């Protein structure tokens, strides 16, 4: 039988290191994703593809905020600031994408076919869920709201990859350029929702590894199930 009080400090060290590695991987992938998406989107006049690329930039900002937070020994003190950075990044993304989508609806150029965009969307749809799950799991166990918020930003990229893929595919197959604009507006709407949650700190009922499970968890107080202890939790 393990003794939680003895294992938790070592476990927290492992979780902090894991989060830093996952953040580094997220930043690296999203820098590449942003360059490809914005370039391909500009060439194809695709508001959705450009918006997706800007979301990658937001993800880099979000991950950088978490990296900054966990560079300090007492990372909890930087939690609120990191969440604010993540929230503002979401709002900035939503504002730009909405503006660009409305401009497209008013007839400022029609989106064209983009093979690089289709490939990028498909790759992100496969890669992002794994990064999001790993960081969400570690952040939840450590009790870090900012790490969980950043994992939701990565998960958002997964959803947006699907939206982007559908929009680009419809435009490529049937010439429905409006599908690209609708996809962009969906991206903006989801970004606003996630930004509001990050600003309020309403990202998940994150439970530190050395804390007891609260009665609200047993009562189903966390709708997305994120309060359930992970299998690696030493409790």
Phi and psi restraints in degrees (value plus and minus 20) as a CYANA .aco file:
   2 UNK   PHI    -101.3   -61.3
   2 UNK   PSI     136.5   176.5
   3 UNK   PHI    -128.8   -88.8
   3 UNK   PSI      86.0   126.0
   4 UNK   PHI     -73.0   -33.0
   4 UNK   PSI     -60.1   -20.1
   5 UNK   PHI     -82.7   -42.7
   5 UNK   PSI     -44.6    -4.6
   6 UNK   PHI    -108.0   -68.0
   6 UNK   PSI     -51.3   -11.3
   7 UNK   PHI    -111.5   -71.5
   7 UNK   PSI     -44.9    -4.9
   8 UNK   PHI     -80.1   -40.1
   8 UNK   PSI     -68.1   -28.1
   9 UNK   PHI     -76.0   -36.0
   9 UNK   PSI     -63.3   -23.3
  10 UNK   PHI     -85.9   -45.9
  10 UNK   PSI     -57.9   -17.9
  11 UNK   PHI     -85.1   -45.1
  11 UNK   PSI     -61.1   -21.1
  12 UNK   PHI     -83.2   -43.2
  12 UNK   PSI     -56.2   -16.2
  13 UNK   PHI     -84.3   -44.3
  13 UNK   PSI     -61.9   -21.9
  14 UNK   PHI     -83.6   -43.6
  14 UNK   PSI     -62.4   -22.4
  15 UNK   PHI     -85.7   -45.7
  15 UNK   PSI     -61.4   -21.4
  16 UNK   PHI     -82.6   -42.6
  16 UNK   PSI     -61.5   -21.5
  17 UNK   PHI     -85.6   -45.6
  17 UNK   PSI     -60.6   -20.6
  18 UNK   PHI     -83.3   -43.3
  18 UNK   PSI     -62.4   -22.4
  19 UNK   PHI     -82.6   -42.6
  19 UNK   PSI     -61.7   -21.7
  20 UNK   PHI     -81.9   -41.9
  20 UNK   PSI     -60.4   -20.4
  21 UNK   PHI     -87.4   -47.4
  21 UNK   PSI     -61.8   -21.8
  22 UNK   PHI     -86.2   -46.2
  22 UNK   PSI     -57.7   -17.7
  23 UNK   PHI     -83.9   -43.9
  23 UNK   PSI     -62.4   -22.4
  24 UNK   PHI     -81.9   -41.9
  24 UNK   PSI     -62.3   -22.3
  25 UNK   PHI     -85.3   -45.3
  25 UNK   PSI     -59.9   -19.9
  26 UNK   PHI     -83.7   -43.7
  26 UNK   PSI     -64.4   -24.4
  27 UNK   PHI     -82.0   -42.0
  27 UNK   PSI     -66.2   -26.2
  28 UNK   PHI     -80.0   -40.0
  28 UNK   PSI     -69.0   -29.0
  29 UNK   PHI     -84.2   -44.2
  29 UNK   PSI     -61.9   -21.9
  30 UNK   PHI     -92.8   -52.8
  30 UNK   PSI     -47.1    -7.1
  31 UNK   PHI     -83.6   -43.6
  31 UNK   PSI     -65.4   -25.4
  32 UNK   PHI     -84.1   -44.1
  32 UNK   PSI     -64.5   -24.5
  33 UNK   PHI     -80.8   -40.8
  33 UNK   PSI     -62.7   -22.7
  34 UNK   PHI     -83.6   -43.6
  34 UNK   PSI     -65.4   -25.4
  35 UNK   PHI     -81.3   -41.3
  35 UNK   PSI     -67.0   -27.0
  36 UNK   PHI     -85.9   -45.9
  36 UNK   PSI     -65.9   -25.9
  37 UNK   PHI     -86.8   -46.8
  37 UNK   PSI     -66.3   -26.3
  38 UNK   PHI     -86.6   -46.6
  38 UNK   PSI     -59.7   -19.7
  39 UNK   PHI     -84.6   -44.6
  39 UNK   PSI     -70.0   -30.0
  40 UNK   PHI     -84.6   -44.6
  40 UNK   PSI     -58.1   -18.1
  41 UNK   PHI     -86.8   -46.8
  41 UNK   PSI     -58.2   -18.2
  42 UNK   PHI     -86.3   -46.3
  42 UNK   PSI     -61.0   -21.0
  43 UNK   PHI     -86.9   -46.9
  43 UNK   PSI     -54.1   -14.1
  44 UNK   PHI    -118.2   -78.2
  44 UNK   PSI     -18.1    21.9
  45 UNK   PHI      35.0    75.0
  45 UNK   PSI      20.5    60.5
  46 UNK   PHI    -119.2   -79.2
  46 UNK   PSI      91.0   131.0
  47 UNK   PHI     -84.4   -44.4
  47 UNK   PSI     -57.7   -17.7
  48 UNK   PHI     -86.4   -46.4
  48 UNK   PSI     -62.8   -22.8
  49 UNK   PHI     -88.3   -48.3
  49 UNK   PSI     -60.4   -20.4
  50 UNK   PHI     -85.1   -45.1
  50 UNK   PSI     -62.3   -22.3
  51 UNK   PHI     -81.3   -41.3
  51 UNK   PSI     -58.1   -18.1
  52 UNK   PHI     -85.2   -45.2
  52 UNK   PSI     -60.6   -20.6
  53 UNK   PHI     -84.7   -44.7
  53 UNK   PSI     -59.6   -19.6
  54 UNK   PHI     -88.3   -48.3
  54 UNK   PSI     -52.8   -12.8
  55 UNK   PHI     -81.9   -41.9
  55 UNK   PSI     -54.6   -14.6
  56 UNK   PHI     -84.8   -44.8
  56 UNK   PSI     -58.0   -18.0
  57 UNK   PHI     -83.5   -43.5
  57 UNK   PSI     -61.4   -21.4
  58 UNK   PHI     -82.9   -42.9
  58 UNK   PSI     -60.8   -20.8
  59 UNK   PHI     -81.7   -41.7
  59 UNK   PSI     -58.0   -18.0
  60 UNK   PHI     -83.6   -43.6
  60 UNK   PSI     -64.4   -24.4
  61 UNK   PHI     -82.3   -42.3
  61 UNK   PSI     -62.2   -22.2
  62 UNK   PHI     -83.6   -43.6
  62 UNK   PSI     -67.8   -27.8
  63 UNK   PHI     -84.9   -44.9
  63 UNK   PSI     -57.0   -17.0
  64 UNK   PHI     -84.5   -44.5
  64 UNK   PSI     -56.5   -16.5
  65 UNK   PHI     -84.0   -44.0
  65 UNK   PSI     -61.2   -21.2
  66 UNK   PHI     -88.7   -48.7
  66 UNK   PSI     -59.3   -19.3
  67 UNK   PHI     -81.2   -41.2
  67 UNK   PSI     -62.4   -22.4
  68 UNK   PHI     -82.2   -42.2
  68 UNK   PSI     -63.1   -23.1
  69 UNK   PHI     -80.7   -40.7
  69 UNK   PSI     -66.0   -26.0
  70 UNK   PHI    -103.7   -63.7
  70 UNK   PSI     -17.1    22.9
  71 UNK   PHI    -100.3   -60.3
  71 UNK   PSI     -32.4     7.6
  72 UNK   PHI    -117.4   -77.4
  72 UNK   PSI     127.7   167.7
  73 UNK   PHI     -83.9   -43.9
  73 UNK   PSI     -61.9   -21.9
  74 UNK   PHI    -117.8   -77.8
  74 UNK   PSI      54.3    94.3
  75 UNK   PHI     -86.6   -46.6
  75 UNK   PSI     -42.7    -2.7
  76 UNK   PHI     -81.7   -41.7
  76 UNK   PSI     -51.1   -11.1
  77 UNK   PHI     -87.0   -47.0
  77 UNK   PSI     -42.9    -2.9
  78 UNK   PHI    -117.6   -77.6
  78 UNK   PSI     -17.8    22.2
  79 UNK   PHI     -77.7   -37.7
  79 UNK   PSI     -70.4   -30.4
  80 UNK   PHI     -82.7   -42.7
  80 UNK   PSI     -61.9   -21.9
  81 UNK   PHI     -83.7   -43.7
  81 UNK   PSI     -61.8   -21.8
  82 UNK   PHI     -82.0   -42.0
  82 UNK   PSI     -61.1   -21.1
  83 UNK   PHI     -84.4   -44.4
  83 UNK   PSI     -58.0   -18.0
  84 UNK   PHI     -83.9   -43.9
  84 UNK   PSI     -62.0   -22.0
  85 UNK   PHI     -81.8   -41.8
  85 UNK   PSI     -63.7   -23.7
  86 UNK   PHI     -81.8   -41.8
  86 UNK   PSI     -64.8   -24.8
  87 UNK   PHI     -83.0   -43.0
  87 UNK   PSI     -67.4   -27.4
  88 UNK   PHI     -81.8   -41.8
  88 UNK   PSI     -56.3   -16.3
  89 UNK   PHI     -82.7   -42.7
  89 UNK   PSI     -61.8   -21.8
  90 UNK   PHI     -80.8   -40.8
  90 UNK   PSI     -66.5   -26.5
  91 UNK   PHI     -84.1   -44.1
  91 UNK   PSI     -59.8   -19.8
  92 UNK   PHI     -83.6   -43.6
  92 UNK   PSI     -61.5   -21.5
  93 UNK   PHI     -80.9   -40.9
  93 UNK   PSI     -67.7   -27.7
  94 UNK   PHI     -80.8   -40.8
  94 UNK   PSI     -61.9   -21.9
  95 UNK   PHI     -83.6   -43.6
  95 UNK   PSI     -66.0   -26.0
  96 UNK   PHI     -88.5   -48.5
  96 UNK   PSI     -65.5   -25.5
  97 UNK   PHI     -83.6   -43.6
  97 UNK   PSI     -59.9   -19.9
  98 UNK   PHI     -82.1   -42.1
  98 UNK   PSI     -65.8   -25.8
  99 UNK   PHI     -78.6   -38.6
  99 UNK   PSI     -66.2   -26.2
 100 UNK   PHI     -88.4   -48.4
 100 UNK   PSI     -56.3   -16.3
 101 UNK   PHI     -88.1   -48.1
 101 UNK   PSI     -63.4   -23.4
 102 UNK   PHI     -83.7   -43.7
 102 UNK   PSI     -59.2   -19.2
 103 UNK   PHI     -81.0   -41.0
 103 UNK   PSI     -59.1   -19.1
 104 UNK   PHI     -88.3   -48.3
 104 UNK   PSI     -58.8   -18.8
 105 UNK   PHI     -84.3   -44.3
 105 UNK   PSI     -49.4    -9.4
 106 UNK   PHI    -102.0   -62.0
 106 UNK   PSI     -15.9    24.1
 107 UNK   PHI      78.5   118.5
 107 UNK   PSI      -2.0    38.0
 108 UNK   PHI    -107.8   -67.8
 108 UNK   PSI      45.2    85.2
 109 UNK   PHI      70.7   110.7
 109 UNK   PSI     121.4   161.4
 110 UNK   PHI    -124.9   -84.9
 110 UNK   PSI     122.7   162.7
 111 UNK   PHI     -87.9   -47.9
 111 UNK   PSI     120.7   160.7
 112 UNK   PHI    -127.4   -87.4
 112 UNK   PSI     151.1   191.1
 113 UNK   PHI     -82.8   -42.8
 113 UNK   PSI     121.2   161.2
 114 UNK   PHI    -159.7  -119.7
 114 UNK   PSI      82.7   122.7
 115 UNK   PHI     -84.6   -44.6
 115 UNK   PSI     -65.3   -25.3
 116 UNK   PHI     -78.0   -38.0
 116 UNK   PSI     -57.1   -17.1
 117 UNK   PHI     -84.3   -44.3
 117 UNK   PSI     -62.3   -22.3
 118 UNK   PHI     -83.4   -43.4
 118 UNK   PSI     -62.9   -22.9
 119 UNK   PHI     -85.4   -45.4
 119 UNK   PSI     -64.1   -24.1
 120 UNK   PHI     -82.3   -42.3
 120 UNK   PSI     -63.9   -23.9
 121 UNK   PHI     -82.0   -42.0
 121 UNK   PSI     -61.1   -21.1
 122 UNK   PHI     -86.2   -46.2
 122 UNK   PSI     -61.7   -21.7
 123 UNK   PHI     -83.9   -43.9
 123 UNK   PSI     -64.9   -24.9
 124 UNK   PHI     -84.2   -44.2
 124 UNK   PSI     -54.7   -14.7
 125 UNK   PHI     -84.0   -44.0
 125 UNK   PSI     -46.9    -6.9
 126 UNK   PHI    -110.6   -70.6
 126 UNK   PSI     -55.0   -15.0
 127 UNK   PHI    -105.2   -65.2
 127 UNK   PSI     -64.2   -24.2
 128 UNK   PHI     -80.7   -40.7
 128 UNK   PSI     -57.4   -17.4
 129 UNK   PHI     -78.8   -38.8
 129 UNK   PSI     -55.9   -15.9
 130 UNK   PHI     -89.7   -49.7
 130 UNK   PSI     -63.6   -23.6
 131 UNK   PHI     -83.3   -43.3
 131 UNK   PSI     -62.7   -22.7
 132 UNK   PHI     -83.7   -43.7
 132 UNK   PSI     -66.2   -26.2
 133 UNK   PHI     -82.6   -42.6
 133 UNK   PSI     -64.6   -24.6
 134 UNK   PHI     -83.0   -43.0
 134 UNK   PSI     -63.4   -23.4
 135 UNK   PHI     -92.7   -52.7
 135 UNK   PSI     -58.5   -18.5
 136 UNK   PHI     -81.7   -41.7
 136 UNK   PSI     -62.8   -22.8
 137 UNK   PHI     -82.3   -42.3
 137 UNK   PSI     -67.2   -27.2
 138 UNK   PHI     -87.8   -47.8
 138 UNK   PSI     -63.4   -23.4
 139 UNK   PHI     -85.3   -45.3
 139 UNK   PSI     -57.8   -17.8
 140 UNK   PHI     -85.4   -45.4
 140 UNK   PSI     -64.9   -24.9
 141 UNK   PHI     -87.5   -47.5
 141 UNK   PSI     -55.8   -15.8
 142 UNK   PHI     -96.8   -56.8
 142 UNK   PSI     -41.4    -1.4
 143 UNK   PHI      64.4   104.4
 143 UNK   PSI       7.8    47.8
 144 UNK   PHI    -120.7   -80.7
 144 UNK   PSI      91.4   131.4
 145 UNK   PHI     -86.0   -46.0
 145 UNK   PSI     -55.6   -15.6
 146 UNK   PHI     -89.2   -49.2
 146 UNK   PSI     -57.9   -17.9
 147 UNK   PHI     -85.7   -45.7
 147 UNK   PSI     -59.3   -19.3
 148 UNK   PHI     -87.6   -47.6
 148 UNK   PSI     -60.1   -20.1
 149 UNK   PHI     -82.0   -42.0
 149 UNK   PSI     -60.7   -20.7
 150 UNK   PHI     -87.5   -47.5
 150 UNK   PSI     -54.6   -14.6
 151 UNK   PHI     -86.6   -46.6
 151 UNK   PSI     -52.3   -12.3
 152 UNK   PHI     -91.9   -51.9
 152 UNK   PSI     -51.7   -11.7
 153 UNK   PHI     -83.0   -43.0
 153 UNK   PSI     -61.8   -21.8
 154 UNK   PHI     -87.5   -47.5
 154 UNK   PSI     -58.9   -18.9
 155 UNK   PHI     -85.9   -45.9
 155 UNK   PSI     -56.0   -16.0
 156 UNK   PHI     -78.6   -38.6
 156 UNK   PSI     -58.7   -18.7
 157 UNK   PHI     -80.8   -40.8
 157 UNK   PSI     -54.1   -14.1
 158 UNK   PHI     -84.2   -44.2
 158 UNK   PSI     -68.4   -28.4
 159 UNK   PHI     -82.0   -42.0
 159 UNK   PSI     -63.1   -23.1
 160 UNK   PHI     -87.1   -47.1
 160 UNK   PSI     -50.5   -10.5
 161 UNK   PHI     -82.5   -42.5
 161 UNK   PSI     -61.8   -21.8
 162 UNK   PHI     -85.4   -45.4
 162 UNK   PSI     -64.2   -24.2
 163 UNK   PHI     -81.6   -41.6
 163 UNK   PSI     -65.4   -25.4
 164 UNK   PHI     -82.0   -42.0
 164 UNK   PSI     -63.9   -23.9
 165 UNK   PHI     -80.9   -40.9
 165 UNK   PSI     -63.5   -23.5
 166 UNK   PHI     -85.2   -45.2
 166 UNK   PSI     -65.7   -25.7
 167 UNK   PHI     -81.5   -41.5
 167 UNK   PSI     -66.1   -26.1
 168 UNK   PHI     -86.8   -46.8
 168 UNK   PSI     -58.3   -18.3
 169 UNK   PHI     -86.3   -46.3
 169 UNK   PSI     -63.6   -23.6
 170 UNK   PHI     -82.9   -42.9
 170 UNK   PSI     -58.7   -18.7
 171 UNK   PHI     -87.8   -47.8
 171 UNK   PSI     -60.9   -20.9
 172 UNK   PHI     -90.5   -50.5
 172 UNK   PSI     -60.4   -20.4
 173 UNK   PHI     -99.8   -59.8
 173 UNK   PSI     -59.6   -19.6
 174 UNK   PHI    -139.6   -99.6
 174 UNK   PSI     -22.5    17.5
 175 UNK   PHI      52.5    92.5
 175 UNK   PSI       4.6    44.6
 176 UNK   PHI    -106.0   -66.0
 176 UNK   PSI      63.8   103.8
 177 UNK   PHI     -85.4   -45.4
 177 UNK   PSI     -45.4    -5.4
 178 UNK   PHI     -85.1   -45.1
 178 UNK   PSI     -45.1    -5.1
 179 UNK   PHI     -83.3   -43.3
 179 UNK   PSI     -53.8   -13.8
 180 UNK   PHI     -84.2   -44.2
 180 UNK   PSI     -62.5   -22.5
 181 UNK   PHI     -87.4   -47.4
 181 UNK   PSI     -62.1   -22.1
 182 UNK   PHI     -80.9   -40.9
 182 UNK   PSI     -62.0   -22.0
 183 UNK   PHI     -80.7   -40.7
 183 UNK   PSI     -60.3   -20.3
 184 UNK   PHI     -83.2   -43.2
 184 UNK   PSI     -62.0   -22.0
 185 UNK   PHI     -87.5   -47.5
 185 UNK   PSI     -53.8   -13.8
 186 UNK   PHI     -83.8   -43.8
 186 UNK   PSI     -62.8   -22.8
 187 UNK   PHI     -77.9   -37.9
 187 UNK   PSI     -64.7   -24.7
 188 UNK   PHI     -84.3   -44.3
 188 UNK   PSI     -63.4   -23.4
 189 UNK   PHI     -83.3   -43.3
 189 UNK   PSI     -63.5   -23.5
 190 UNK   PHI     -86.2   -46.2
 190 UNK   PSI     -57.8   -17.8
 191 UNK   PHI     -82.5   -42.5
 191 UNK   PSI     -59.6   -19.6
 192 UNK   PHI     -82.8   -42.8
 192 UNK   PSI     -64.7   -24.7
 193 UNK   PHI     -80.1   -40.1
 193 UNK   PSI     -67.9   -27.9
 194 UNK   PHI     -87.1   -47.1
 194 UNK   PSI     -54.8   -14.8
 195 UNK   PHI     -83.9   -43.9
 195 UNK   PSI     -62.4   -22.4
 196 UNK   PHI     -83.3   -43.3
 196 UNK   PSI     -61.0   -21.0
 197 UNK   PHI     -87.2   -47.2
 197 UNK   PSI     -60.6   -20.6
 198 UNK   PHI     -85.9   -45.9
 198 UNK   PSI     -59.6   -19.6
 199 UNK   PHI     -82.7   -42.7
 199 UNK   PSI     -59.3   -19.3
 200 UNK   PHI    -100.5   -60.5
 200 UNK   PSI     -32.2     7.8
 201 UNK   PHI      59.4    99.4
 201 UNK   PSI      -8.0    32.0
 202 UNK   PHI    -108.8   -68.8
 202 UNK   PSI      44.7    84.7
 203 UNK   PHI    -125.1   -85.1
 203 UNK   PSI     -43.9    -3.9
 204 UNK   PHI     149.7   189.7
 204 UNK   PSI     128.9   168.9
 205 UNK   PHI    -100.9   -60.9
 205 UNK   PSI      55.0    95.0
 206 UNK   PHI     -85.5   -45.5
 206 UNK   PSI     111.2   151.2
 207 UNK   PHI    -136.5   -96.5
 207 UNK   PSI      98.9   138.9
 208 UNK   PHI     -79.3   -39.3
 208 UNK   PSI     135.9   175.9
 209 UNK   PHI     -83.0   -43.0
 209 UNK   PSI     -44.5    -4.5
 210 UNK   PHI    -123.2   -83.2
 210 UNK   PSI      -3.3    36.7
 211 UNK   PHI    -126.9   -86.9
 211 UNK   PSI     132.9   172.9
 212 UNK   PHI    -100.5   -60.5
 212 UNK   PSI     133.2   173.2
 213 UNK   PHI     -91.1   -51.1
 213 UNK   PSI     107.9   147.9
 214 UNK   PHI     -99.4   -59.4
 214 UNK   PSI     143.8   183.8
 215 UNK   PHI     -86.9   -46.9
 215 UNK   PSI     -46.5    -6.5
 216 UNK   PHI     -86.7   -46.7
 216 UNK   PSI     -48.8    -8.8
 217 UNK   PHI     -85.5   -45.5
 217 UNK   PSI     -66.5   -26.5
 218 UNK   PHI     -82.6   -42.6
 218 UNK   PSI     -49.0    -9.0
 219 UNK   PHI    -106.4   -66.4
 219 UNK   PSI     -17.7    22.3
 220 UNK   PHI      63.2   103.2
 220 UNK   PSI       8.7    48.7
 221 UNK   PHI     -88.9   -48.9
 221 UNK   PSI     -35.4     4.6
 222 UNK   PHI    -129.7   -89.7
 222 UNK   PSI      83.7   123.7
 223 UNK   PHI     -82.9   -42.9
 223 UNK   PSI     -51.8   -11.8
 224 UNK   PHI    -109.9   -69.9
 224 UNK   PSI     -14.8    25.2
 225 UNK   PHI      56.0    96.0
 225 UNK   PSI      -9.2    30.8
 226 UNK   PHI     -97.2   -57.2
 226 UNK   PSI     -27.1    12.9
 227 UNK   PHI    -102.1   -62.1
 227 UNK   PSI     -32.9     7.1
 228 UNK   PHI     -86.0   -46.0
 228 UNK   PSI     106.7   146.7
 229 UNK   PHI     -79.7   -39.7
 229 UNK   PSI     123.2   163.2
 230 UNK   PHI     -95.7   -55.7
 230 UNK   PSI     142.5   182.5
 231 UNK   PHI     -87.5   -47.5
 231 UNK   PSI     -42.4    -2.4
 232 UNK   PHI    -106.0   -66.0
 232 UNK   PSI     -28.4    11.6
 233 UNK   PHI     -82.3   -42.3
 233 UNK   PSI     109.8   149.8
 234 UNK   PHI     -93.8   -53.8
 234 UNK   PSI     -19.7    20.3
